[in-house]
Amino acid sequence: MKLKKMIQKISDWTRERIGFDGLLHFAVCAIMTALIKATAEPTLAEKGALLAVVAVAMIGIGKEIYDRRTDKGCAEFKDVACDLVGIIVGVI
């Protein structure tokens, strides 16, 4: 029963603070980073991780700039933070 309550608290906190959009930012950046890193040449493994971090960070920040300039989305710092956490998880 305690585990169920803890999971519910985490779920509620995530929904209130991060939201579904933030979770999407996290998941997409983690997946993109891991894929770029995994497809790098074996001799470039370290550079592949750096390439993944830079490329995905640029995509995430670029998307927020696009959202801000076009008003087609909502540019939020929270989204960039979720992107960065996703990138970190993708590298690990």
C-alpha atoms as a printed R data frame, in Angstrom:
   type eleno elety resid chain resno      x      y       z
1  ATOM     1    CA   MET     A     1  0.000  0.000   0.000
2  ATOM     2    CA   LYS     A     2  2.865  2.386   0.757
3  ATOM     3    CA   LEU     A     3  4.354  1.829  -2.697
4  ATOM     4    CA   LYS     A     4  1.030  2.659  -4.327
5  ATOM     5    CA   LYS     A     5  0.811  5.938  -2.373
6  ATOM     6    CA   MET     A     6  4.387  6.827  -3.263
7  ATOM     7    CA   ILE     A     7  3.757  6.164  -6.951
8  ATOM     8    CA   GLN     A     8  0.601  8.298  -6.764
9  ATOM     9    CA   LYS     A     9  2.539 11.172  -5.151
10 ATOM    10    CA   ILE     A    10  5.223 10.995  -7.840
11 ATOM    11    CA   SER     A    11  2.552 10.889 -10.532
12 ATOM    12    CA   ASP     A    12  0.725 13.896  -9.076
13 ATOM    13    CA   TRP     A    13  3.956 15.894  -8.712
14 ATOM    14    CA   THR     A    14  4.978 15.081 -12.275
15 ATOM    15    CA   ARG     A    15  1.589 16.062 -13.665
16 ATOM    16    CA   GLU     A    16  1.527 19.360 -11.732
17 ATOM    17    CA   ARG     A    17  5.139 20.458 -12.222
18 ATOM    18    CA   ILE     A    18  6.269 18.924 -15.481
19 ATOM    19    CA   GLY     A    19  3.127 17.992 -17.369
20 ATOM    20    CA   PHE     A    20  2.693 15.734 -20.355
21 ATOM    21    CA   ASP     A    21  4.592 18.132 -22.644
22 ATOM    22    CA   GLY     A    22  7.610 18.092 -20.343
23 ATOM    23    CA   LEU     A    23  7.594 14.310 -20.285
24 ATOM    24    CA   LEU     A    24  7.518 14.292 -24.081
25 ATOM    25    CA   HIS     A    25 10.496 16.665 -24.187
26 ATOM    26    CA   PHE     A    26 12.357 14.378 -21.774
27 ATOM    27    CA   ALA     A    27 11.548 11.160 -23.634
28 ATOM    28    CA   VAL     A    28 12.249 12.459 -27.138
29 ATOM    29    CA   CYS     A    29 15.583 13.991 -26.137
30 ATOM    30    CA   ALA     A    30 16.656 10.848 -24.264
31 ATOM    31    CA   ILE     A    31 15.807  8.658 -27.254
32 ATOM    32    CA   MET     A    32 17.429 10.970 -29.830
33 ATOM    33    CA   THR     A    33 20.598 11.273 -27.738
34 ATOM    34    CA   ALA     A    34 20.865  7.526 -27.209
35 ATOM    35    CA   LEU     A    35 20.285  6.814 -30.910
36 ATOM    36    CA   ILE     A    36 22.865  9.338 -32.109
37 ATOM    37    CA   LYS     A    37 25.385  8.058 -29.573
38 ATOM    38    CA   ALA     A    38 24.693  4.413 -30.478
39 ATOM    39    CA   THR     A    39 25.063  4.960 -34.211
40 ATOM    40    CA   ALA     A    40 28.412  6.753 -33.944
41 ATOM    41    CA   GLU     A    41 31.402  4.908 -35.329
42 ATOM    42    CA   PRO     A    42 33.084  2.724 -32.676
43 ATOM    43    CA   THR     A    43 36.290  4.714 -33.051
44 ATOM    44    CA   LEU     A    44 34.359  7.910 -32.382
45 ATOM    45    CA   ALA     A    45 32.448  6.725 -29.303
46 ATOM    46    CA   GLU     A    46 33.443  9.688 -27.133
47 ATOM    47    CA   LYS     A    47 32.909 12.144 -29.962
48 ATOM    48    CA   GLY     A    48 29.586 10.442 -30.696
49 ATOM    49    CA   ALA     A    49 28.363 11.239 -27.196
50 ATOM    50    CA   LEU     A    50 29.475 14.855 -27.574
51 ATOM    51    CA   LEU     A    51 27.861 15.073 -31.003
52 ATOM    52    CA   ALA     A    52 24.626 13.671 -29.556
53 ATOM    53    CA   VAL     A    53 24.600 16.185 -26.704
54 ATOM    54    CA   VAL     A    54 25.277 19.167 -28.960
55 ATOM    55    CA   ALA     A    55 22.867 18.111 -31.710
56 ATOM    56    CA   VAL     A    56 19.939 17.342 -29.431
57 ATOM    57    CA   ALA     A    57 20.509 20.466 -27.315
58 ATOM    58    CA   MET     A    58 20.508 22.592 -30.455
59 ATOM    59    CA   ILE     A    59 17.299 20.946 -31.646
60 ATOM    60    CA   GLY     A    60 15.604 21.504 -28.287
61 ATOM    61    CA   ILE     A    61 16.675 25.122 -27.962
62 ATOM    62    CA   GLY     A    62 15.866 25.741 -31.616
63 ATOM    63    CA   LYS     A    63 12.360 24.415 -31.091
64 ATOM    64    CA   GLU     A    64 11.795 26.765 -28.153
65 ATOM    65    CA   ILE     A    65 13.071 29.720 -30.206
66 ATOM    66    CA   TYR     A    66 10.737 28.694 -33.030
67 ATOM    67    CA   ASP     A    67  7.816 28.461 -30.608
68 ATOM    68    CA   ARG     A    68  8.591 31.906 -29.207
69 ATOM    69    CA   ARG     A    69  8.972 33.633 -32.569
70 ATOM    70    CA   THR     A    70  6.015 32.050 -34.349
71 ATOM    71    CA   ASP     A    71  3.533 31.795 -31.470
72 ATOM    72    CA   LYS     A    72  2.704 28.292 -32.730
73 ATOM    73    CA   GLY     A    73  3.697 26.799 -29.403
74 ATOM    74    CA   CYS     A    74  4.492 27.836 -25.882
75 ATOM    75    CA   ALA     A    75  8.173 28.484 -25.221
76 ATOM    76    CA   GLU     A    76  8.991 27.560 -21.640
77 ATOM    77    CA   PHE     A    77 12.180 27.217 -19.650
78 ATOM    78    CA   LYS     A    78 10.695 24.040 -18.176
79 ATOM    79    CA   ASP     A    79 10.815 22.422 -21.617
80 ATOM    80    CA   VAL     A    80 14.517 23.211 -21.996
81 ATOM    81    CA   ALA     A    81 15.166 21.784 -18.525
82 ATOM    82    CA   CYS     A    82 13.297 18.582 -19.466
83 ATOM    83    CA   ASP     A    83 15.335 18.438 -22.694
84 ATOM    84    CA   LEU     A    84 18.594 18.679 -20.745
85 ATOM    85    CA   VAL     A    85 17.580 15.955 -18.279
86 ATOM    86    CA   GLY     A    86 16.589 13.768 -21.236
87 ATOM    87    CA   ILE     A    87 19.975 14.395 -22.859
88 ATOM    88    CA   ILE     A    88 21.772 13.379 -19.676
89 ATOM    89    CA   VAL     A    89 19.749 10.174 -19.431
90 ATOM    90    CA   GLY     A    90 20.363  9.468 -23.119
91 ATOM    91    CA   VAL     A    91 24.121  9.739 -22.670
92 ATOM    92    CA   ILE     A    92 24.104  7.425 -19.661
